[in-house]
Amino acid sequence: MPACTFKRTRHRYPQITISLYRREQSGVKHQMKYLKKQYRPKGEWQKDRARRRVKQEAKKHISTHRTETATNGNDSREDGHPRFPTNHEVEGTIRVSSKGVGYVEVEGMKEDVEIDPAFLGTALDQNRVRIVLHGKITGSRQTGEVTAILFRSKTKFTGVLDREGGSFFLIPDDHRMYKNILIPAQNLHGAQKGEKVFVEMKDWKDARKEPLGEVLRVLGVPDTHEVEMQAIVLERGFDTTFDPDVLLAAEEIPLAIPEDEAAKRRDFRETLTFTIDPHDAKDFDDALSWKKLPEGKIEVGVHIADVSHYVTPGIRIDKEALERGTSVYLVDRTIPMLPERLSNGICSLVEGEDRLTFSAVFTMDPRGKLLGEWFGRTIIHSAKRFSYEEAQAVIDTGKGPHCEALLSLNAIAKILRNKRIEAGAIAFEAEEVKFELDKNGKPLRVYKKVLQDTNKLIEEFMLLANKRVAELIATKDKRAESVFVYRVHDQPNEERMQDLRDFLHGIGYNLKLDKNGQISSHNINKMLEDVRGRAEEAMIQMATVRSMAKAVYATKNIGHFGLGFEYYTHFTSPIRRYPDLMVHRLLESYLKGHPVPKKKLEEQEHLARYSSQMEVAAAEAERASIKYKQCEYFAERIGLEIAGTISGVTEWGIYVEDPETKAEGMVHVRDIPNDYYFFEQKNYRIIGKSKGKSYRLGDKVRVKIATVDLKKKLIGMKLVS
């Protein structure tokens, strides 16, 4: 359960929202006829109750609708968003919750359109759909129904094969896939009941029937390490292997750098250059160079692997990289975007080897003031491969290889960070979980990754390079404004921010408004500073992050709220992010004075949207692998007592987070002894009806591990008195 969830009250049976898909004048009788076709309660008592409710809602809705002023599609509300008329058809992308409720994001609408399960048709999560809007009752959420599936973004699912009678069907792992998939005998391809399989949905046009599918791959025995890691990756649209033709194309790329290619580039091979990465990293896509200049000035180079030199548009490797969109980082492995010959070899900035790079070179004073900059293709020779820990030891002790350079860069990075935060960047510090696994993939230890100055050093210079590349294109070449790929982060949604304020107020904190009545990044930073070091810090930071808009790739720049930048892009990781490769290609065109044709805009926007989707999928895969290993870790520790923090409260129980492993489990309300507890949503607590004892967000509690469900990735806990 997320650290903070603002729960919407749900009825015992699906809420019936009257469709205006047909004309309102057709009246109650026609509305009921349509609804009966769409909504099919199972029990007889439900049917009677639903019929009464349909009739009541139909009468109420039509009466209300007749009193409302008719509007057309060009009208606007006071908030500036267009007013869509009843019976209006719009298109959007649907998200489906685990409860089977859909939410469609429609461009131009202030809030998502809610789709009741009865009106989903055959729509699945992330499908592109056409919907018709229902009449909107004042004060209620805009609802609608799906009328057409325009594009299915996902047709492949992992799960366990089951059998009932003579029929085989897939029970999907994805909780957002609310239908089992029927597998005809001829499509089993040797799969057996109880095996974990990878299935493609072949046909589903009738919501009253099960979709049909075919087994693509038998993964093996469920709840085993290799099978579950493969399933996590496949479920989210990635693959663990490359096709032979992709690997062959990579093998044909020569490792040696031709002399004529080196001669075209600015040469940094005699300039001190090094990498700083995690100790277990295999792909090194960024390096820093450092050089003293006259008058106390410093030259800092941010050198990025020149993937675009080797991976040109349209070749087989490029098509594969585009389809993947990003590398995926699981607890025990990396699923690379590029074949290993490129990602870990030819393009990787390994120690002691010449490598081709695309660089942003800055002239600075010792206080971090930017005095000059240069962008272009280069060649480097990394003198040292530091781990974060090794570089930190040099900084801490003032002794070791390249000490002067590291101390200088660290001092400048701290100044850059302070300036960013003063200018409005939000000072989030995320906690990451790492695992120590045995040879079979079983977790032996779970621990939090400690961020050091060297992590922040690298981060600041990468941010600087990304920012200055975006500013270069946006401000110096206006032709690029419509044909460049930005990393954008929208202003926070007012409703979400108000929910966050209410949540914080309920646990004793105040998120202040600025003089314009808005929530500013400075006020968010002040609140985060107030909770620094407290037990509820991680929970509040997570709640704040989830209240923000999601950063995405786009060709239209709207700035980056979280970083406080007017212009920002991703330039620094082309080995593992496809948008960075796009940015390298676009930047090279502009540096050469070759304007990118405006007809490329639609293509670039499509690629940006797709890359954003794959980024989300990769993040989901990473979280799923962490969650699975957390569950696996505690499955071996049933009965273990831990001191945790309440990270979520709902009507069915409390969620408790273990501060060491960041694992979250639930204490069901029925298992809390000595009273009947009910949920007080406004105060984010449950409270005993008789004795008044309460459990609220942020409270410290002692619990023991009671149950672990690996299939559902759930940890059950009980309070220790």
N, C-alpha and C positions, 0 to 999 in steps of 0.2 A: 504494500500500500504506500503511495507517495507520502512524503512527510506532511504534506498539506493538501487536503482534498476538500473542495467546497461542494458538498453533496446536494444533488437535486432530488427532491422528494419524489418517489415513484409510487404509483397505485398498485394494488394487488394484481390487477389485470391491466392489459395495455390500455392507455388512455385513447379514447376514440375521438379523433379530430375530424370534423366533417369536411369532406372533399368538395371543392367547387370545380372539380374537373369538368363536370357538366353544368349546365346553366342553373343558377340559383332558383329560377322560376319553376323548375321542375318539382320543387317542394319536397316534403318529408318522405313521401312514398318512394320517389325516385332516389333520394339520398340513401334510404334504407336498402333499396335493391342493390345499389352499387357497393355499399359497405358490406352487405352479407357475402358478396362475392370475394371481397378482399380479406375480411376478418373472420376467422373460423375458431371460436372457442371450443375447447375439447369436451368439457363436462356439460351435462344438461342444465345444471344450475347456473353455469357460466353463460350458457346461451340465453336463458331467460333474462338474466341480469343484463347481459350485453344488449339484448333487444330493447329493454326499457331505457337503457342509457343512450342508445343510438337515437331513439325517438325523442328523448328529452334534449339531447345535445343538438339534434337537427332543428327542432323547434326554436331552441334558445339561439342557435347560431343564425338561423335565417332571420329571426326577429331582429337580432343585433345588426346583421348585415344590411337590412333594409333601412335602418336608421343612420347608417354611416354614409358620409359623403363620397360619391364615386370619384375616383381619381384616374388619371391616365399615366402611362409609363414615363412621361416627361416631368411629372411633378416631383418636388423635392420636399423632404421634411426639414424641420428647423436645424437638424444636425448636419445638413448638407448632403446626405445620402439620398439617392433617388427613391421615390415611393413606387413600388411595383404593384400593379393592380391585381385583384383577385383573378384567378384563372390564367395568370401570366406564366409562360414557360421560360425557364432560365436554365443555364448549364453551369456545372461546377464539379468539384471533386468531393466525393463522399468519404467520410470516416465512419466506421461502424464500431461501436463500443462492444465490450464483452457481454452486455445486456441485450445486444441486437438492435440498439437504437442508432439511427444514422444521423450524421451532421454534415450538411453540404455547405462548403465554402463557395459563395457566389461573389464574383467581382462586382463591387459597387454596393454591396449590402453590408450594413454595419455589423450584423451578427450572423452566425451560421443558421441555416434552415434546418429545423429538427424534423426527422423522418421517423414516424412510429414504425415498429416492426411490421405492422399490418400493411404498410405502404412501401416497403423496401423493394418488392418485386424480387428480382434475382440480383440486385445490386450487392456487391461485396466491397470490403474496405479498399479505399484508394481508387475505385473505379471512377471514370469520367462519366457523368450521368446527365440526363435531361430531367428536370422536375417541373411539376406544376405547383404553384403556390396556393395554399388554402387562404380563405378569408382570415384576416388577422384580427383577433379580439384584443381590444385595448388592454395593455398591461400584461399580455401573454407573449410567449415566444412565437416567432414566425414558424409555421409548420408547412409541410408540403408532402408530395408523394412522387416516387420515381415513375417516369413514363417511358424511359428508354435508357439502355446501356450504350454509351458512345464508344467507350474503350475500357477493356479490362486490363489493368496494370499488372495483375497477378493471376496466373492460372495454375501455378504449381505449388503443391503443399506436401509437407512431411507429416507423418503420423503413424499410428499403429493400425495394422490390418486386422479387422475382426470379421466374424462370420455369424450369421443368424440364419438357420436353415440352410438353404442352398445359395444364399446371397453373401457376397463379400463386400465389405465397405471400409473406407478409411475413416478413422476417428482423428480429425486434424489436430496437430499441436497448437495451431494458431487459434486462440480463443475468439478472435474476431471472425473466423470462419464458422458461421452458426449452423451449417448443414454438413452432415456426413456425406461422403462421396461414394456412390455405388460403383463397384468395379466388376464389370462382366467377366465371366470365366476366361474368355479369350484374351483379356487384357491383363491377367495376373502375371504372366511371364515368369512363373515359378515361385512367386511370393507365397508365403505360408501365413496362416493365422498367427497373430502374436508378434510378427516381425515389424520392425520399423522400416517404412518404405517411403519413397519419393514418388509422388503421383501428379500427373497432369490432368486437370479438369478439361474434358473434351467438349462437353455439351451441357448447357443448362438454360433452357428457355421458359420453362414452366415452374413457377415458384411452388406449386403444389406437389411437385415431384423432386426426387433427389437428383443432384447433378451426376453425370456419368464421367468416369475417369479411367486412366490407364497407368499402370505401374511403369515408371521410367527406370527406377533403380531400387534394388533391395539393399538397405543399409546394414541390417543385422539385428542383434539383440538389443532391445531398448534398455536404457539406463546403464549403458556401458560407455566409457569415456569417448572412444573414437567415434562411435555411432552418434552420440548426442552432439558432439562438436560438429560433425558433418551435417547433421540435421539442422542445427542452428544456422549454419552458413547457407545451405540450400534453401531453407524456408524463406530466407530474405532476399533471394534472387542472385546470390553469388555462387561460384563454384570453387571447389578446392583444388582443381587441376586445370591446366591449359590444354586446348586441343593440340594434336601433334603438329598441325601446320603452323600454329602460332609459335611453338617451341622451335620449329625448323627455321622460321623467319628470324627468330632471335639469334640462333646459332650462326646464321649467315652474316651477321653484323660484325665487322672486324674490330678487335680490341685496340689495335695500334692506331695512334693518331697520326694522320698524314702530315708531313712537314708543311705543305702548302696550306692546310687548314689551320695549323698553329700560327703560321705567319700572318693570317688575316685578323688575329685576335690580339687584344691587349694582354701582355704577358705578365703574370703575377708569380711565376715560378720561383723567382728570387726574393719574393716578399714573404715574411713570416705568415703562414697560414695554418690553421688547425681546425679540428672539429670537436664539438662537445655534445655527447649523446648519452642515452641510457647505456648501462654496462652490457646489456644483452642485445643492443641494436645490431642490425645486419645491413640496413640500407642507410647510407649517409647522404642526405640530399642538400645539406647546407654546411658551409664553412665560413669562418671569419678570418680576415687578414688584418694585420696591425702594422703601422709604419709611422715612425717619427718624421715630422716635417719641420722646416725652419720656423722660427718665431713661436715655438711651443705648440704648433698645430699638430694634429694627428689625422692620419688617413685610415679609415675603417672600411674594409670591403666586406660586403655580404655576398657570398658566392654561392650560387644555386646550380645544381646539376642541370646541364643543358640537354634535357630529354628531347626537346623539340628538334635538335640537330639529328637525332637518330630516329625519332618517331614522327614521321611526316604525315600530313592529313591523308586519310584514305587507305593507307597500307594496312595489312592484316593485323599487325600489332596495335595500330591506332584504333581500329574498329573494336578489338577486344578490350582495350583500355577504356574506351568510351562506354561500352556496355557495362563494364564493372563500375566505372565512375570514381572509385576510391579503393584503397587498400582497406582490409578489415583486420582489426586487432582483437583476437580472442585471448583468453587467459594463458593459453599454452602455445600459440602460434600466430603468425601473420599470414593472411591470405592476400598476396600482393596484387596490385593493379597491373603490374608489368611482369613478364617472365623474369625469373631470378637472374638470368644472364645479364639483364639490363639493371634490375632493381638492386641487386647485390654485387654486381660486377661492373660492367662498362660505364654505367652512369653514377655509381656510388663513389663518393669522394673519399676513397680509402687512403690510409697513411702510406706515404712513400711512392705514390703513383701520380703521373700527370693525368689530369682530367679536364674535359671541356666544361665550361660553366657560363652562366648568364648572370651578370653581376650588377649590383648597385653599390657604387663606391662613394663614400662621404668624406668630405674634409670638415673637421670639427676642431673646436678648441677644447681644452681640458674640462670645461664646464658643460660640454654637450651641445654648445651652440653650433648650428649647421651653417657652414661657411661656403660650401660648394658641393656639387654632386655630379656624378657621371653614371650613365647606364649603357651597358653593351655586352658583347660576347667576349669571353676571356678564356685563358688557360691557367690552371693553378697546379701546385704540387703541395699536398698536405704534409706538413712536417710532423704532425702529432695527432693521434686519435685519443682524446681525453674522454673518460666517462665523467658524468656529472660529479661523482664522488671524488675522483682524482683532481679535477680542476678546483673543486671546493677546498680540498686539502691544501693546494698551493695558495689559494687566496687567504685561507685561515692562518697559515703558518708564515706566509711571506717568503716561502722557499720552494724551489722546484723548477721544473722546466717552464720557460716562457713566463716567469713570474711577473715581470714588469708589464707585459702586454695584458695578462689576465687582470691584474690590479687596476690598470688604466681602464679597461673595458668595463669592469665591474662598477667602478666609480661613475662612469658615464651612464651606464644602464640604470643605476639608482636615481640619478638626476632625471633621466628621461621618464622613468616610472612616476616619480613625484610630480613632474610637470603634467603628465597625462591625467593623473588623478585630480590635480588642482583644476585642470581644464574641463573635467566632467566625466572622465572614464570611471566606470564602476569597479570597485576593488574586490571582485570575487576571488576567492581562493578555494578552488575545488579540491576535495579529498578523493584520492584514487586508491583502489584496493589492489593489492598484488597477492599472488599465490606461490607458495613453494609446493611443487608436485613431486610425487614419486615416479618411478619409471612407468607405472601403469596409469598415470594421470590422476591419481588420488591426491587430494589436498592434504598436505602435512601441516601447513601453517598458512594463516591468512593475516596480512598486516597492511597498514596504511603506508602509502608512498609519501615520503617526506620531501617537500619542496624546499630547495636550497637556493642560495643567491645565484648559483650558476644556472639553474633552471630559468630564473627571472632575467638573467643576463642575456641568454639566447633569445628568450621571448621578446625582450625590448628591441633588439636589433632586427628581428624578423618583422615585428610590428612597424618599425621605422621604414624598412624596405617596402613592405606592402603598402603603407600609406603614401610614401613618396612616388611610387610607381603610379598609383591611382591619381594622385594630384598632378603628376606630369602630363598624363593623357588628358585629364579633364580640364586643366587650366591652360595648357600650352597648345593643344590641338583640338579646337572645338568640333572638328569633324568626327572625333572619336566618341563624342558624348552619346551617340545612339548606337555605337558598335564597339562597346567595350564591356567586359564582364566585371561587375563590382560585387563585393561582399557587403550586403546591406543588412541593417538591423533596425526595424521600425520602432517608432515611439511606443511605449506601453499602452495597451488598451485600458481606457478609463475604468471600465467595469472590473477588469481583473485587478487593477491597482486598488480600487475600492474594496474588493474582496480581501486583498492583501492587508490593507489598513485595518479592516475589521478583524482579520485573523490575528494581527499583531496586537491590536487593542485587547483582544480576548485573552492574551497571555501576558499582558502587562507592559507592552511596548508601544511607542507612538511613532508613526511615520508622518512627519510634518509636511504640510503643503508650502509651496513657495508663495511669494507675494501675488502671483497671478492665479493662485488657487490650484496649481498643478503640482504633481510630484516630480521633483527634479532629481537628476543623478546625484547631485551634492547631498540632498536629503537622504537618498538611499544609502550613500556612503556613510553619512553620520549615523544612521540606524545600524548599519553593519559594524561600525566601530564600537557602538554601545554594547553589542552582544559579543564582541571579540573575547574569546577565552571562556565563555560561559557554556554550560552544558547544552543549551539549546541553540548554540551558534550554527552548527551544521544544518539543523532542521530549518532554522529561519533563513539561512542562505539558500537552501534548496527551494523553499517556498517562494523566495524572491525570484530566483532564476525561473521557476515555472510560471511566474506571473508575467514574465517578459515575452515579447514576441520572439519567434525563432529566426535566427540569422540565416539568410539564404543567399543564393547567387542570382543576380539579375542584371539586365542590360540598362535598366533605368535606375539611376542613382538616387537614393533617398537618405544617404548618410548611414553612419553606424552609431546608434544610440549608446550601446554598451561601452564602446571604446571612446566615445566622444569625438569621433572623426567625421569630418564632412565628406571625405572621400577615402575609400578603403577597398582593397582587393586582396586576392590570394596569389602571391607570386613565388612563395618560398618552398613549396613542396610538390613539384611536378612528378616526382617518382611515385607519390601515393595519392595525389588528387588531380583528377582530370581538368577541373577549371584552371588550375595553375598552369597546366600545359597550354590551354587556350589563351591565357594571359600572355605567356611567353611568345606565342605566335603573333598575337595582336600587337604587342609591344615592339617586336622586331619589325613589323610592317611600318609602324609609325616612326620608328627611329630611322628607317631607310627613306622616309618621306613618301611611302606608298599608302595612300588613304584606303581604308577598308570600305568597299562598296556598301551603300545603305541596304542593298538587297540582301546582305548577309545578316541584317538585324534579326529577322525572324528565326533564322537558323541558330544564331548565337543565343537567343532567348530560349529557344526550345532546349538547347544543350544545357543552359544554365538551370532551367527548371528540373530537367532530368537529373542533373548532378546533385541538386538539392535533395531530391527524392532518394537517391542512392546513399547520400550522406546520412539521412535519417535511418535507412535500412541498416547501414553499417553500425551506427550507434546502437540500434536495437539489438543487433547480433552481439556486440560487445557486452551490453548489459545482461543479455540472456545467458551468456557464458559465465559471467560473474555470478549471477543469481543461481545458476545450476551448481557451480562449485561451492558456493556458500551453503546451499542445501546439502550437498554431498558431504561437506565438512561436518555439519551438525548431525547428519544421519548417523555418524559414528560416535556421537557424543550425547545420546539421549540421556536425560537426567542431569546434564550439566547445568549448574546455576551460574547466572551472569547478572551483573548490575547494569541495567539498560536505561534508556531514556524513551519516554512515550513520544513517538514520532507521528502518530495519527490516531484520531478518535472518530468512530462511527457508531451508528446505532447497534451494530452487531458486535462491537468489541473495541479493544485498543491495540494499536500496533507499537511494538517495542523494538528499538534499534540497539544492537550491541555496538558500543563505541569502538571496539578493537577491530572487529571484522566488517563493520558496517552492514551486517546482515540484519534483516527485519523479519520479525515473526508476529503472529497475532495471538492475543489472549481473548478468547471468545467470551462475550458477556455472560453466557450461561455458566461459565466456569469460574466466575468471580463469586466467592462464597459470602454467606451471611446477609445478603440483601438482594432486592430486585433493583437493578440499575437501569436508568433511562438516559437517553442522549440529550444534552443541552447544546444545540448546534451553535448558538450565538456565543457561548463561552468555551467552546471546543473542549468539552468534558463529558464524562458520564458520571452520574451522581446516584447514590443509593436512596431509594424512596423512603425507607424507614430511618436509617441512621445518619444519612446525609454525607457519608464519606464519598469523596470524589476523586477521579483520576482525570488529569487534564494534560494537554500538550506540554511537553517540556519537563514533566515530573520524572524524578528518578524512581525506578521500581526495581525490585529484585525478582527475577523470573527463572524458571528452569525450562529446558528444552523438553517438550512432551512428545511431539510427533514431527515427522518430516515426510512430505509427499514429493518425491522426485519428479513424478509425472507432471504435477501441477506447479512444481517449484514453490511449495508453500512450507513454511515452518510454523508449527503450532507450539505455543508456550502456555505456561500456567504461572500464576503469581505464587511467590514464596512468602508465606506469612512471617 
